[in-house]
């Protein structure tokens, strides 16, 4: 029996900042437009006011990976 693949958990504010920096996304509004959320939501994520759930984290990672 093989072990189940490791699933990435929710995303931290620091990981989000690092991904944005690595992909040249300078503004919360740029990321918000790409993933279909309000700019204020991204701002709250970046400041740690709200957590980024697993599904949203996967979406963000996928979008930033293909940029």
HELIX and SHEET records of a PDB file:
HELIX    1   1 UNK A   13  UNK A   22  1                                  10    
HELIX    2   2 UNK A   28  UNK A   35  1                                   8    
HELIX    3   3 UNK A   39  UNK A   46  1                                   8    
HELIX    4   4 UNK A   54  UNK A   65  1                                  12    
END                                                                             
